[in-house]
Amino acid sequence: MFNRKYLVVTLVLMKRFLSLACFLFLVAYMLLTISTAKAEKVSATWGAIKNGSGIKAAPSTSLAKKVLIHYPKGKIQKLPGNDKKGKTGCGTDQYSKYEYPKIHWVSGDIPVHWSYDRANEKASKALKSIQASFDTWTLVEPAWQTTYDGQAKTGKIPVGERDGINSVCWRRLDQYPNAIAITIIWYIRNSKKAVEIDTYFKSTIPWSTTGALDAYDVQNIATHEFGHWLVLDDLYKNCTSELTMFGYSNPGEIEKRDLGMGDILGIQKIY
Ligand SMILES: [Zn+2]
C-alpha cells in the first residue's frame, strides 16, 4: 500500500511536470520560429542591397533612341538662331560647323551593314541614288564604311521599333505629317555606342532622282540622312544653310548631294 501511494503521487507530479515541460517547449519553439523568420527577412533585404536588385538604377546596357526629323524649308517661319555675321564661310558650303552628339559606331561594327525595302518606293532608280549617298560619305573618310546586304522586307515592323536590321525604306509616316524623312538611331545609353539605325522616306510626297523642281531629290535627302548614320546632328543656324547637315530642304534642291566643309570636318572628327 505504501508503495502504491507514493507511486500515485509520483505519477501526478510527473504529469504536471510533463505539462509544464510541454508548455515551455512550445513557447521556446514559437520564439525561435519568430526570430528565425526575422533574421531571414533582414538577410534577404541585405542581399538585395548588396547585389543591386533593390536599387532602381538603369543597367549600363539600356538602350536609348534618337529621332531626327527632316522638315521642308517652307514650314520654317523663323530659323531657331543666327550665327554671328562675318564668320568665315557663313552661308556657304565652306562654313566649318558640325554637331556631333557623341553617339558613334565602334570600329568592330564598321562596315555598317544595311538593307533596302523597295515597298512603296516613290522614285525609279532610288536605290542607285541611295548608294551614291552612302558613297559620298565613305569616299571622304575611308574609316567609315557601309555594306549593302540587299533587299529586306522590313515593312511589317512599325515605324520606331527595332528589328535588328539597319534599313532604308519608304513609309507613310502619318505620325510625322510635315516630315520629308526621318532617321532613328538606337544606342547604348552609357557608352553611346550605336546599335541600330533606320531611315524612312515619306511615301506620300513627290520624289525624284533627277532634281525635278516639284519633288524632293532622293540623293539630296539621303546624303543628309546618312550624315545621321555616322552620327552627325542637324544644323539649324543661318550660317549652316548650305551644308549637307542643315536640317531643312526644299523640293528640287540638290546642294546636299555633296558635302560642305563642316560635314567633312565632322566625319573626320568622329572616325
Ligand atoms: Zn536631319
Boltz pocket constraint, residues with backbone or C-beta under 6 A from the ligand:
constraints:
  - pocket:
      binder: B
      contacts: [[A, 68], [A, 69], [A, 70], [A, 224], [A, 225], [A, 228], [A, 233], [A, 234], [A, 245], [A, 246], [A, 247]]
      max_distance: 6.0
